[in-house]
Each structure stands twice: as C-alpha cells, then as structure tokens.
Amino acid sequence: MKAGTRPLLFKDLRVFDGERVHPRASVLIRNGQVAGVGARLEAPPDAEVIGGEGRTLLPGLIDSHTHVSPGSLEQAIAFGVTTELDMFAAPGAYASQRAQAAARNDMADVRSAGTGATAPGGHPSQFVDLGWFPPFPTVSSPADAGPWVRDRVAEGSDYIKIFATSQPTEPGMPHLGDDTVRALIAAAHAHGKLAIIHATGRKAALAALDAGADCLAHLWADQPGDAGVVAAIAARHAVISPTLTMLESASGLRATGLEHDSRIAPYLTASSADSLAHPLGAGPPGHISPVHARDLVRPLADAGVTLLAGSDAPTPGTAHGASLHQELTLLVDAGLRPTEALHAATAAPARCFSLTGRGRIAPGLSADLLLVAGDPTRDLASPRDILSLWRRGAAVPRDHRQPRHPTRG
C-alpha cells in the first residue's frame, strides 16, 4: 500500500525523536516521510494539522523479540508497534507475512531469523508436535554450521538465531555445545549476518559472547551477575534484549494486569487476553529468578551496553503489541529512565538491526508515528494511552476487538 499522500503537520507538541526530547516542536509529514522537525514549521495549504497540547509524538515502536503468526502483526500495530523482529519462524510463513506487511499499512512490518539453529530434539523442537512449526533442520556438530547457515541465508533469514540453551522451564532438553555455537557465529558473520543467541543460563551466554555473538535474545535468570560480568559484556560491545516480561512469566508470575487495563483490553483478541492471564509457569524450584536479570539492567546501561525492548510474544503470559508496553514498564522498574526505555524500543533496535528509515523522527525517515496523551518521557504508562497512529504517513485505525475473557477450570 502506498504511503499517505496528504501533508500532515503536528503542531506545537512534545516530541521524543527516538533519542532526545523536544519539549515543544512541530513535525511535517509529506509523502509518507518526515519532511521537517522544528519550532516554526508552517502547514502547507492542503495539510491536515494536529494540535499537540498535552500530547507526545513518538516513533513507531519496535519489538525486538517476537514470534509472528497470522494476525499477530495486525494486533501489534494496534498498540503502536510498527515493526517486529521475529526470532523463529517457518520461512514460508515469514515470507508471506513480510509480503503482506509491505503491501498494507494496517499491520506492523517484520524482519525474521527464519529457522533458528538448535540441536536435534532441542528447543523449540517440542512445538513441532503442537503444530506451531513445521519440521525444521537442526545442527549436530560444528561441521554442520556452514551449510546450515548458508541454507538459512538462501531462505531469506535477515539474521541468524542460535539456541545455546533450552527454555528456562525445560532445562533438560538437548542444546548446542560451545564449539557448535562458535562455528555458527563464525558462519553467520561470514555471510554478513548478525548472530543472535538464545541463552537463558549465564555460563552459556558468556561463552557465546566470548565466541563473538552480536546479541543476546534474553538476559539469563539462573544466576546473579556481578561487576566483572558487566565489564566483560561491555568490553564485547554486545547488545542485549532482556525480555523481562518473558522471564517473569517463566517464573510463574502473573502481575501485569494488562488484560484488565482499559487502554489495552479493548484491542486484545480473546486468545491474547487469555494468554496474558496464564503465565508460562515455573521450571524446577529455584531454577530461575527474574531478579537476576532485573538486577543487571541498570549496571549494564551504566556500562554503555545497548539494551533492546523485546516481549517474546506470544509466549504464554504475553501478547503481541500489548506486552511491549509491559516490557517498557519493567525496564523502568529495573532502573532505566523512561527515555532510555523508549530508546530501547525505537532508535536502538533500528540502529542495531540496520533498519534504515525508521526508529526516529527525523527528516527523510518513514512516518511511522505514535501520538499519545501525556508525557511518556516521565511516565511510561502514557504510551498505553494511544490517541492516533500512522504507518508510512497513513493513519491506522485501531479496531476494538471486544474480547471475551475465558477462564480455565
């Protein structure tokens, strides 16, 4: 679908441009792109003008860890998430979703790892039997790494996902050895692709970083970190998506209340509302604690480590779009300033994943925009109060899905 064509002027409102706050500014949109940001912009004769008193304009949000399926990108955009970074999808399903997103403005855009690298019988092989994924190729040894990565690149993977551990709730599943992880990272880099590591244990995460991993798709939750660990991560210039929402769900916590928030509930499907009400569930007693991850967030930020906001939707306990707002709240609870959390959902992932043309409000970039009531640079409940949103300069209607809230006996 083509970009919005009528000029649009946001006049005299607060702007968070993905990196910094403009307390009072105007933003001009032409042909689906930002044409100007400044204090004295004038509206073209045919422009729509939107006043901004008490409102804030943000870039469209980017969720750095999801798993897409039919309908998920439509729900995501209803919550201001205009781009999702998928971390495991069947190649054909991903290609279909990306093609639809290219043609439509009423769903989030998507990039994907496609099939992730895991050991035979390793996570997420258990979901094949559930029908969530078709059978997929696995990796048995370091010798398999080069051909396996080559095939994923040929299928269209935008980056390479590598499972160095199982899920925290299923610690006994097979997983890749350190030598195989190292070989996969090297093969990804040989093809110019980022190597994204699933490692929910500290030992495996640090080993992957030592092997040159570019990004951790989770923080670990099995052991605490310390100043030495933080310094080692910073020295490797790693990028981390903590996924605190998923870790809390995996520990059995259900404290979000998102499905009862009047700013969230009307836009959830019944299945998403049900997912939010039922967390993933705890693994063996004492196996994981989200406190270990939360306690690392502020020290990592202070050390200069780039943090990304990712929800891991639709893991049980999460929902596309809605759970990114919960992740932002949890990042602030863990010590980030609201502007740092918003940066982790806008400019930071755009830069790390080379998503040119988005993630910021700046001339020449796509007009993926979110207008909210209040000041999210001080109060991160504010982005839930969405007034309007746009993708490529075209207004996106928010459908009230009027969900039922099923219960389980």
C-alpha positions in Angstrom: 0.0 0.0 0.0 1.4 3.4 -0.9 2.3 5.9 1.8 -0.1 8.6 2.9 -0.1 11.4 0.4 -1.8 14.4 2.1 0.7 16.6 4.0 0.3 16.4 7.8 1.6 18.9 10.4 1.9 18.0 14.0 2.0 21.5 15.6 3.5 22.6 18.9 3.7 19.3 20.8 6.2 17.3 22.8 8.4 15.1 20.5 10.5 12.2 21.6 12.5 11.6 18.4 13.9 8.2 19.4 17.0 9.7 21.1 16.1 13.0 22.7 13.1 15.1 23.9 11.9 18.2 22.1 9.6 19.9 24.7 7.8 21.9 22.1 8.2 21.3 18.4 6.3 20.7 15.1 6.7 17.8 12.7 5.8 18.0 9.0 5.0 14.8 7.0 5.0 14.6 3.2 4.6 11.5 1.1 4.9 9.2 4.0 8.1 10.6 5.3 9.2 13.1 7.9 9.9 16.3 5.9 10.9 18.6 8.8 11.2 18.9 12.6 11.4 22.3 14.1 9.9 25.1 16.1 8.5 27.3 13.3 7.2 25.0 10.6 4.2 26.2 8.6 1.4 24.0 7.3 1.1 23.6 3.5 -2.3 24.8 2.2 -3.7 21.3 1.9 -2.2 19.9 5.1 -4.1 18.3 7.9 -3.0 20.0 11.2 -3.0 18.2 14.5 -2.5 20.2 17.7 -0.3 18.9 20.4 -1.1 20.5 23.8 -0.6 17.8 26.4 0.3 15.2 23.8 3.6 13.5 22.8 4.6 12.2 19.4 6.9 9.1 19.3 8.4 7.0 16.6 6.5 3.8 15.9 7.7 1.2 18.5 10.0 -1.8 17.6 9.6 -5.1 19.5 13.0 -6.8 19.3 11.9 -10.3 20.1 8.6 -11.8 18.9 7.4 -14.9 17.0 4.9 -14.0 14.3 1.8 -15.8 13.1 -1.3 -14.8 11.1 -3.0 -11.9 12.9 -0.1 -11.0 15.2 1.2 -8.1 13.1 -2.3 -6.6 13.0 -2.6 -6.8 16.7 0.9 -5.4 17.2 0.2 -2.2 15.3 -2.9 -1.6 17.3 -0.6 -0.9 20.3 1.8 1.3 18.3 4.3 -1.4 17.4 5.1 -0.7 13.8 8.0 -3.2 13.4 8.6 -6.6 14.9 11.8 -8.6 14.9 10.8 -12.2 14.7 13.2 -14.7 16.3 11.9 -18.0 14.8 9.5 -18.6 12.0 9.0 -21.1 9.2 10.5 -19.5 6.1 7.3 -19.7 4.0 5.2 -18.2 6.8 7.7 -15.3 7.3 7.8 -14.6 3.6 4.0 -14.4 3.4 3.8 -12.1 6.5 6.5 -9.8 5.2 4.9 -9.5 1.8 1.6 -8.6 3.4 3.3 -6.0 5.6 4.9 -4.4 2.5 1.5 -4.1 0.8 -0.5 -2.9 3.8 -0.3 -0.1 6.4 -2.6 -1.7 8.9 -0.1 -4.2 10.2 3.4 -4.0 11.6 6.4 -4.6 9.4 8.6 -7.6 10.2 12.1 -8.9 9.9 13.0 -12.5 10.8 15.6 -15.0 11.7 13.6 -17.7 10.0 14.5 -21.1 11.3 16.8 -21.0 14.3 19.8 -23.3 14.9 19.2 -25.9 17.6 20.4 -29.4 18.4 18.4 -32.4 17.4 15.5 -32.6 19.8 16.4 -29.2 21.3 14.2 -26.2 21.9 11.9 -25.3 20.1 11.5 -28.8 18.6 8.8 -29.5 21.1 6.5 -27.1 19.3 6.6 -29.2 16.1 4.3 -31.8 17.7 2.0 -29.0 18.8 1.7 -27.8 15.2 3.2 -24.4 15.8 6.1 -25.0 13.5 6.7 -27.5 10.6 9.7 -29.9 11.0 12.9 -27.9 10.6 16.6 -28.7 10.0 18.9 -29.0 13.1 22.6 -28.8 13.7 24.5 -31.8 15.0 28.1 -30.7 15.0 30.4 -27.7 14.1 30.8 -29.2 10.7 27.1 -28.6 10.0 27.3 -24.9 10.8 28.5 -23.5 7.4 26.0 -25.4 5.2 23.2 -24.8 7.7 23.7 -21.0 7.8 24.2 -20.9 4.0 20.7 -22.5 3.6 19.1 -20.0 6.0 20.6 -17.1 4.1 19.2 -18.6 0.9 15.8 -18.8 2.5 15.8 -15.1 3.3 16.8 -15.0 7.0 17.7 -11.4 8.0 19.9 -12.6 10.9 20.8 -15.9 12.4 19.2 -17.2 15.7 21.2 -19.7 17.7 19.9 -21.7 20.6 22.7 -22.2 23.1 20.3 -23.5 25.8 16.8 -24.8 26.1 13.9 -22.8 27.7 14.3 -22.0 31.4 11.2 -24.1 32.1 12.7 -27.1 30.2 16.3 -27.3 31.3 16.8 -31.0 30.4 16.3 -30.6 26.7 19.4 -31.1 24.4 21.2 -28.0 23.3 24.1 -26.9 21.2 27.7 -27.3 22.5 30.0 -24.3 22.8 32.1 -25.4 19.8 29.0 -25.6 17.6 27.8 -22.3 18.8 31.1 -20.8 17.9 31.1 -22.3 14.4 27.5 -21.0 13.8 28.5 -17.5 14.9 31.5 -17.6 12.6 29.4 -18.8 9.7 26.8 -16.1 10.3 29.5 -13.4 10.2 30.9 -14.9 7.1 27.6 -14.2 5.4 27.4 -10.7 6.9 24.6 -11.6 9.3 24.2 -10.9 13.0 24.4 -13.8 15.3 21.6 -13.7 17.9 21.9 -16.0 20.9 19.2 -17.7 22.9 20.9 -18.4 26.2 18.9 -18.3 29.5 21.8 -19.5 31.5 24.8 -17.3 32.5 27.5 -19.8 31.5 26.2 -20.3 28.0 25.5 -16.6 27.5 29.0 -15.6 28.4 30.5 -18.4 26.3 28.5 -17.2 23.3 29.7 -13.6 23.9 33.3 -14.9 24.1 32.7 -16.6 20.7 31.7 -13.3 19.1 27.9 -13.2 19.4 26.3 -9.9 18.5 23.2 -10.0 20.6 21.7 -11.9 23.5 18.0 -12.5 22.9 17.4 -12.8 26.7 19.2 -12.0 29.9 19.8 -15.1 31.9 17.9 -15.9 35.0 19.7 -18.8 36.6 22.5 -17.0 38.4 23.2 -13.4 39.5 25.7 -11.2 37.6 28.4 -9.0 39.1 30.6 -6.1 38.2 33.1 -8.4 36.4 30.3 -9.9 34.2 29.0 -6.4 33.3 32.5 -5.3 32.4 33.1 -8.4 30.2 29.8 -7.8 28.4 30.6 -4.1 27.8 34.1 -5.0 26.5 32.5 -7.2 23.9 30.1 -4.5 22.7 27.2 -6.9 23.0 23.6 -5.9 22.5 21.0 -7.4 24.9 17.2 -7.8 24.8 16.4 -8.6 28.5 12.9 -9.9 27.8 11.9 -9.3 31.5 8.3 -9.9 30.6 9.0 -13.5 29.4 11.3 -14.2 32.4 8.6 -13.2 34.8 6.1 -15.4 33.0 8.6 -18.3 33.0 9.0 -17.9 36.8 5.2 -18.3 37.2 4.5 -14.6 38.0 1.3 -13.0 36.8 1.4 -9.4 37.9 0.9 -7.5 34.7 -2.9 -7.0 34.7 -2.6 -5.9 31.1 -5.8 -7.8 30.2 -7.7 -5.6 32.6 -6.2 -2.2 31.6 -8.9 -0.2 29.9 -6.2 1.2 27.5 -5.2 -2.3 26.5 -8.1 -4.7 26.8 -10.4 -3.4 24.0 -7.7 -4.2 21.4 -6.9 -7.7 22.5 -8.2 -10.8 20.9 -9.8 -13.3 23.3 -6.8 -15.6 22.9 -4.3 -12.8 23.7 -6.3 -11.8 26.8 -6.3 -15.5 27.9 -2.5 -15.7 27.3 -1.9 -12.7 29.5 -3.9 -14.2 32.3 -1.9 -17.5 32.3 1.9 -17.3 32.6 4.3 -19.8 31.1 4.8 -21.4 34.5 7.8 -22.1 36.7 10.5 -24.7 35.9 12.1 -26.8 38.7 12.1 -25.0 42.1 14.8 -22.4 42.3 15.9 -22.9 38.7 15.2 -19.3 37.6 14.6 -15.9 39.1 13.8 -12.8 37.1 15.6 -10.8 39.8 18.9 -11.9 38.4 18.1 -10.3 35.1 16.4 -7.2 36.6 19.5 -6.5 38.8 21.7 -6.4 35.7 19.7 -3.8 33.7 20.9 -0.6 35.3 24.6 -1.7 35.7 24.6 -2.8 32.0 23.2 0.5 30.9 25.7 2.4 33.0 28.5 0.4 31.4 27.3 1.5 27.9 25.7 -1.8 26.9 22.9 -1.3 24.3 19.6 -2.7 25.6 16.6 -3.5 23.4 13.0 -3.9 24.4 11.6 -7.3 23.5 8.5 -9.1 24.7 9.0 -12.7 23.3 5.3 -12.6 22.4 3.2 -14.8 22.1 4.9 -16.9 24.8 2.2 -17.7 27.4 1.8 -14.7 29.6 2.4 -12.3 26.8 0.6 -10.8 23.8 1.8 -9.1 20.6 1.9 -5.3 21.0 0.5 -5.1 24.5 3.4 -6.9 26.1 6.0 -4.5 24.7 4.3 -1.8 26.9 4.8 -4.1 29.9 8.4 -4.6 28.9 9.0 -0.9 28.9 7.4 -0.7 32.4 9.6 -3.5 33.7 12.8 -1.9 32.2 12.0 1.3 34.1 11.2 -0.7 37.3 14.7 -2.2 36.8 16.3 1.2 36.8 16.2 2.7 33.3 14.9 6.2 32.8 11.7 6.4 30.7 13.7 8.0 27.8 16.2 5.1 27.9 13.4 2.5 27.8 11.8 4.3 24.9 15.1 4.5 23.1 15.4 0.7 23.6 12.1 0.4 21.6 12.9 2.9 18.8 16.3 4.2 17.7 18.4 1.5 19.4 16.9 -1.6 17.6 16.7 0.3 14.3 20.4 1.0 14.5 21.5 -2.4 15.8 19.4 -4.3 13.1 20.2 -1.8 10.3 16.5 -0.9 10.0 17.2 2.2 7.9 14.5 4.8 7.6 12.7 4.1 10.9 13.1 4.2 14.7 13.5 8.0 14.8 11.6 11.1 13.9 14.0 12.9 11.6 13.9 14.3 8.0 13.9 11.6 5.3 12.7 8.8 7.6 9.5 6.9 7.4 6.5 8.5 9.2 5.8 5.5 11.5 4.4 7.6 14.3 2.5 7.2 17.6 0.6 10.1 19.2 -0.2 9.5 22.9 -1.7 11.5 25.7 0.6 12.8 28.5 4.3 12.6 28.8 5.9 9.2 28.3 9.3 10.6 28.9 8.3 10.9 32.5 5.5 8.3 32.9 5.7 5.1 30.9 2.0 4.4 31.4 1.4 7.2 29.0 2.3 5.3 25.8 -0.7 3.0 26.5 -3.0 5.9 26.1 -2.8 6.0 22.3 -4.7 8.8 20.5 -3.7 8.0 16.9 -1.0 6.2 15.0 0.4 6.2 11.5 2.5 3.8 9.3 4.3 5.4 6.3 2.3 8.5 6.9 -1.1 6.7 6.6 -3.4 6.8 9.5 -4.0 3.3 11.0 -7.5 2.6 12.5 -7.5 0.8 15.9 -10.0 -1.9 15.9 -11.9 -2.6 19.1 -11.8 -6.4 19.3 -14.1 -6.5 22.4 -12.5 -9.7 23.7 -14.2 -12.2 25.9 -12.0 -13.2 28.8 -12.2 -17.0 29.0 -11.4 -18.8 32.2 -9.9 -22.2 32.9 -11.4 -24.6 35.3 
